[in-house]
């Protein structure tokens, strides 16, 4: 289904953007980069950067741990939480000990997304070094050749 969005300028309606759910549903299996810009859009099939992600995972333990700790930090289901409410909640948890439970927390998917984003950030920093970038490009070439040979 195609939907056109309009704005009203005076007595006239001017089309400003389009949405086509058939187009989005027609993406082939794999990873894609969608670019939307005034007057158009583009779609490209891409190869995810697995090598820098793996390198980031090995060398970015602390940022990943920090991202996971922040992602899984407890929150009251009613936001925002005041400093007084946070102190009271901590006191309640301390009083109940191991029997207390968090009221809400992020989903496993959200936590994984935060960890992946931390790894991507670290890999981008690693790839700024020319030697690392060259090694990554060679790694991706060997992976592509191996995949073509196995297919």
C-alpha positions in Angstrom: 0.0 0.0 0.0 1.3 3.4 -0.9 0.6 6.4 1.3 1.3 10.0 0.3 1.7 12.6 3.1 0.7 16.2 2.5 1.0 19.5 4.3 -1.5 22.3 3.9 -0.2 25.6 2.6 -3.0 28.2 2.5 -5.8 26.4 0.6 -3.5 23.9 -1.1 -2.2 20.5 -0.1 1.4 19.8 -1.1 2.8 16.3 -1.2 5.8 16.0 1.1 6.7 12.3 1.4 5.7 8.8 0.4 5.6 5.5 2.2 5.3 2.2 0.4 5.1 -0.9 2.6 5.3 -3.2 -0.5 8.7 -1.7 -1.3 10.0 -2.4 2.3 8.6 -5.9 2.2 10.4 -6.7 -1.0 13.9 -6.6 0.3 15.9 -9.7 -0.5 17.4 -11.9 2.1 20.5 -10.2 3.6 21.6 -6.8 4.9 20.6 -3.6 3.3 21.5 0.1 3.6 18.5 2.4 2.9 19.3 6.1 2.3 16.4 8.5 2.2 17.0 12.1 1.0 15.0 15.0 -0.4 13.5 14.0 -3.7 14.5 10.3 -3.6 16.0 7.3 -1.9 18.5 4.5 -2.6 18.9 0.9 -1.5 22.1 -1.1 -1.4 22.8 -4.6 -0.4 25.8 -4.6 2.0 28.1 -6.9 3.7 28.1 -6.4 7.4 31.5 -5.6 8.9 32.0 -8.8 10.9 35.7 -8.7 11.2 35.9 -5.3 12.9 32.9 -6.4 15.1 34.9 -9.5 16.2 38.0 -7.4 16.8 36.0 -4.9 18.8 34.5 -7.7 20.8 37.9 -9.0 21.8 39.4 -5.6 22.5 36.4 -3.7 23.8 35.5 -5.7 26.8 35.2 -2.7 29.1 33.0 -0.5 26.8 30.8 -3.5 26.1 30.5 -4.4 29.8 29.7 -0.8 30.5 27.0 -0.7 27.8 25.5 -3.9 29.1 25.5 -2.6 32.7 23.8 0.6 31.6 21.3 -1.2 29.4 20.2 -3.6 32.2 20.0 -0.9 35.0 16.7 -1.1 36.7 14.0 1.5 36.2 10.6 2.0 37.8 7.8 1.6 35.3 6.7 5.2 36.0 9.2 7.6 34.6 10.8 9.9 35.4 12.1 8.6 38.8 13.0 11.3 41.3 16.3 11.0 43.3 14.2 10.5 46.4 12.3 7.6 44.8 15.5 6.0 43.7 16.9 6.2 47.2 13.7 4.7 48.6 13.7 1.9 46.0 17.3 1.1 46.8 16.4 1.0 50.6 13.5 -1.3 49.8 15.7 -3.6 47.7 18.2 -3.7 50.5 15.5 -4.5 53.1 14.1 -7.4 51.0 17.5 -8.7 50.0 17.5 -11.4 47.3 13.7 -11.7 47.3 13.2 -8.2 45.8 12.7 -7.9 42.1 13.1 -5.2 39.5 9.9 -3.7 38.2 11.1 -3.2 34.6 14.2 -3.9 32.6 15.3 -3.8 29.0 14.6 -6.7 26.7 17.4 -9.1 25.8 17.1 -7.7 22.2 17.7 -4.1 23.5 20.6 -5.2 25.6 22.2 -7.0 22.6 21.6 -3.9 20.5 23.4 -1.7 23.0 26.3 -4.2 23.1 26.5 -4.3 19.3 26.5 -0.5 19.1 29.4 -0.4 21.6 31.3 -3.0 19.4 30.6 -1.0 16.3 31.9 2.2 17.9 35.0 0.4 19.0 35.5 -1.2 15.6 35.2 2.2 13.9 38.0 3.5 16.1 40.2 0.4 15.3 39.6 0.8 11.5 41.1 4.4 11.6 44.5 2.7 11.8 45.7 2.0 8.2 47.2 -1.4 9.1 44.0 -2.6 10.8 42.0 -1.4 7.8 44.2 -3.2 5.4 44.1 -6.4 7.4 40.3 -6.1 7.6 40.0 -5.7 3.8 42.2 -8.7 3.2 40.1 -10.7 5.7 36.9 -9.7 3.9 38.4 -10.7 0.5 39.5 -14.2 1.9 36.0 -14.6 3.4 34.3 -13.7 0.0 36.6 -16.1 -1.9 36.0 -18.9 0.6 32.3 -18.4 0.4 32.3 -18.4 -3.4 34.3 -21.7 -3.4 32.0 -23.3 -0.9 28.8 -22.3 -2.8 
